[in-house]
Amino acid sequence: MSERAPADGGAAATAGQATSAAAADPRLVRVALSPPYDVVVGARLLHEVASRVPQSAVAVVSDEAVWALYGRGLAERLRTAGKRVVEVTVAPGEGSKDLATYGAVVRALAAGGLGRDAAVLALGGGVVGDLAGFAAATYLRGVALYQLPTTLLAMVDAAIGGKTAVDLPEGKNLVGAFWQPRAVLADVATLYTLPPRELRQGVAETVKTGLIGDPGLVDEAERLLVTAATGEGSEAAGLGGPGGAVPPGALVDVVARAAAVKARVVTEDPHEAGVRAHLNLGHTLAHALEAASGLALSHGDAVLYGLVYAAALGRARGLVDVVERLARLVHRLRPDPLPDLPFEALVPYMARDKKVLAGRLRFVLLEAPGRPVVVADVTEAEMRTAWRALEELMR
Amino acid sequence: MSERAPADGGAAATAGQATSAAAADPRLVRVALSPPYDVVVGARLLHEVASRVPQSAVAVVSDEAVWALYGRGLAERLRTAGKRVVEVTVAPGEGSKDLATYGAVVRALAAGGLGRDAAVLALGGGVVGDLAGFAAATYLRGVALYQLPTTLLAMVDAAIGGKTAVDLPEGKNLVGAFWQPRAVLADVATLYTLPPRELRQGVAETVKTGLIGDPGLVDEAERLLVTAATGEGSEAAGLGGPGGAVPPGALVDVVARAAAVKARVVTEDPHEAGVRAHLNLGHTLAHALEAASGLALSHGDAVLYGLVYAAALGRARGLVDVVERLARLVHRLRPDPLPDLPFEALVPYMARDKKVLAGRLRFVLLEAPGRPVVVADVTEAEMRTAWRALEELMR
């Protein structure tokens, strides 16, 4: 990214990208909770943080990799704007989503002397958002939080909706809080440094989001992002690669559309008591694949397989048939291979997914693209048949 | 306590206490938040927990001392009523209010396989209530919480209002959450095993509570509880001692009156943005005394001195004069001696109490008994004069 961007701090196109400034103007998606907040999607938003965060003392929480790319510069600009900045960095990766790291973060906030009027800025992917979000939810019983997602996955999913958490040795996301941010500032310029594999994680959740609330988004994500996300040769990979250059305005559009779906679902069900379950489309099998493979399969790849699996379950029930369509898309995205597991190895993990009722499992399926439905009576026989279908399609 | 109490589980007088069953009927104090909940004050309430907690899977969190006295029996009765019970005990004392113990508690909830429909029962004093409350607030992003306070301090103050927290090495109560209980079940029968020193801690907060919202409660607390709380000789000390026997019905009355004041304040200001500051009457000096003495002085004793100090500040300003009245009461309660500290040693801790504004300190003072007021312009000269007055009165 160029440092010769306009000094007005406005929404300018990233240098070298063929797009008009207008196309990259920030888009606002309102999350109509009480109090409401905005998901702001734009390019170069990280240059506008000082004017969008009124608090005069802030902590920037990030991982070391994101810090080097974007954190240092952000902290400098915040200081230039007269703010007091406490810097908190953690090691990159899911391993930092634990109680020990959480303790280090809240101690850093205390050692920095931050008071109740301070704000925590979570700069990074889903791990940083969940970890810093939980710290913000609990430090002094709650301080202002701003989510500054730097991955596609975090922009379309994790940063919106107020779910924060860390893992325990007993399982993922077992402690946390619902703590809504004051704003989500999604700067799509950060996506240009995202490795293809990470981009693919976000494409998976974007596709899922489209399927539950905006079918056209699936086509758009496929058209724009597949090449960049396939990781085929380093030259052609990534959003800025010569083979896959995507203008920021298009990214703003995709992220804002996904954010709009997520915002709608979260607004209807802030504490995950009802329709928020729809966000779990594809996730029952995905969680089982992750767990049964010892987390060797990434979450995004597992979700891709889970979406095809849910489609196969639905088709067998006479619901809409999107199996071939999704299988084609998943093939194009080149996820890590479907783990070679017997169906029996997956059942206990699916059953543990807290959706069991009298021996039958709850699944989110599609009545039609954009029309999810929760079914509570899926039998083991149906599940086995769908697994065979998935294996045939994906092997 | 007798085990030959009526089998109906109702509010019966503790054996050996000269009171009618009617006098010990549970009293309900409504905390009118959304959703509302009740503070139930009675004798033998720990025998009614199973019928007042609808959840079929519960964790009883307690410290080892309280567990031996009341936890084991409670767990047995809950199991007899068909509930699944996970037992979690921690070491007694403020040292357990740390992140390591918090981690152990939430891991125990996870290892016990408790789901979102489970309830956490916090059985103990303020430490257990704060710790188990924070665990309930965050386990699976929040499960039902019941406060079962077993100390006077917890019954009149800590268990009501939803403040939960643990300490960090950097300071007390630095991480936590506002998490309202589904109910507070205060069984005054547990107070009969409370050591005089612990009882005194509760008398201090009861007096404070009376001063801010129910002046008659100060007289009642003095009349009923001073003898039991002075610790003069083990024979005469404690609520059941021959020199200080207090009937449960009278305890129910005192606790319910204090709970009513606390409930009113909390309802007006659930997240401590305004009038909840009134609960800090006496606490600015108290926190400074605790900190400057290296926590050698207990919180309750520090509050007693803090109340006299606030009274002295107010008298010097021409507000109501309750200095002599409170000084007499504090003398009768025989707190640990006022630490021999120069005024200069206290100033930084009072200033750190987050109530500084342009070199002047905020204090809660009394316009009249029952009518607290926040003043924001107390000068260092006034503070020094009041400290000298306190030293003269208390040395």
Interface residues (C-beta under 8 A of the other chain):
Chain A: L99 Y102 G103 V106 R107 A110 A111 G115 R116 F134 A137 T138 Y139 L140 R141 G142 K163 T164 A165 L168 P169 E170 G171 L174 V175 G176 A177 F178 H271 E272 K354
Chain B: L99 Y102 G103 V106 R107 A110 A111 G115 R116 F134 A137 T138 Y139 L140 R141 G142 K163 T164 A165 L168 P169 E170 G171 L174 V175 G176 A177 F178 H271 E272 K354
